[in-house]
Amino acid sequence: MAKLLILYDSQTGNTERMAEAVAEGARSVPGVEVELKYYARPEELAEADSILFGSPTYYHELTVPIKQVLEETAKAGVKLEGKVGAAFGSYGWSGEAPEQILEILKNRFKMKTIEPPVSILYEPKPEQLEECRKLGKTAAEGIAGK
């Protein structure tokens, strides 16, 4: 069974709501095991066929916990090349985090990325949560049957 990992951080609960909607969309695809987590060890990323990262933008950056996981994974030499990756997140004023994550996934880890990332100003509205569900479904469809 294909494995999809959703790894996220949330400061106010907005990115958490997005992550839950992403997971809901991914779970709609048969044959895909979906795991939703705040933290994962590098070897857990290696075991996943698809990894979606969610981070709010905090002072024009992705949050430290997400950055830490990416750095630990790089230091451990974990190969993510060819895996499906995506990014999402909420923000209050600038919104750079999801784009920064995608750049890391593409350029450092050589992942196949789903673009554009999903970025939501403040609290996600119902139609924006639907966008998150579509992101999860798209990622899951990309690995279904593996």
C-alpha positions, 0 to 999 in steps of 0.5 A, a space after each residue: 500500500 502506498 504511504 502518504 505523510 502529512 507533516 505540519 506545524 501550526 501556531 494558531 490552528 489555521 494550518 492544522 485545519 488545513 492539514 486535516 482537510 489535506 488528509 481528508 482529501 488523501 484518504 478519499 483515494 483507495 490504496 493509500 495509507 495516510 498519516 498526519 503528524 507534527 514531527 517525523 524522523 528522517 527515516 519516516 520520510 524515507 518510508 513515505 511515497 509522498 510527503 506534504 509539508 504544512 507550515 504557517 509563515 512566521 517572520 517571513 519564514 517556515 517554522 523551526 519545527 518544519 525546518 528542523 525536520 528538513 535539515 535532519 533529513 538532509 544531514 542523514 542523507 535520506 533520499 527523497 528523489 522522485 517522491 511526490 511532495 507538496 506544501 501548504 500553510 496559512 499566514 497573517 501578512 507575508 505568506 512565504 513559507 509554502 513557497 520556501 518549502 517547495 523550493 527545498 523539496 525541488 532543489 535539495 531533495 529532487 522531489 516531484 512537486 505539486 504546484 502551486 502550494 496552497 497558501 491561505 490568509 488567516 483562517 481557512 474558509 470552506 472553499 479554501 478547505 476544499 482546495 486543501 482536500 484537492 491537494 491531498 487527493 492529487 498527491 494520493 492519486 500520484 502514488 496510488 497503486 504503488 
